[in-house]
Amino acid sequence: MTQTVVTSPTILLTGFTSGIGARMLEELLGHPSRPSLVLLARDAAGLENTLERVRAAGLVATGARGDLGDLGSVRAALE
C-alpha cells in the first residue's frame, strides 16, 4: 500500500447539507491538514450558511451554486 502525505489539500465537496456529505464536512472541519474547501450546492441559503460555518472554524472556503444533474449548471459553477 502506498501512503501519501497531504499537508494542505483542496477538497471539492458536494451534498454537504445532509447524509454522507454532512458527515464528511464534520470530519474535514476537524481534520489536522486544515484543508481548503470548494463547496458546490444547489441551495443558495444552505451554501452561504455552510460557508460561514467553515470560515468560522478557520478554514479557507469558496462556494458555487450548481446542480450535478445539470451539465450546464456545472459549467456555470466552474466559470
Steps between C-alpha positions, in 0.01 A plus 500: 500500500626846412466771760484862390547790737274790413580814695268756345233345279217669316180299506188535286197400705142458387194384693627647825159600641392146587600135515847385407602845373408661833702238687795556267480874568515434875813289454664764281430779749712321757758342270860583595596583139267806515382458138369777280144419394318565176130450565248436222130517588159544342360696795636855534398540865652166600818589315534838671429354846758229449761744367456711814534192721812373321667841511411538869687173555807666349504329161523664160180438304359593162150422384309474175142417416451206270306180446701190408196371310515797262817525291430865411473580869834332568664695217362825642631412847846435359508840336 
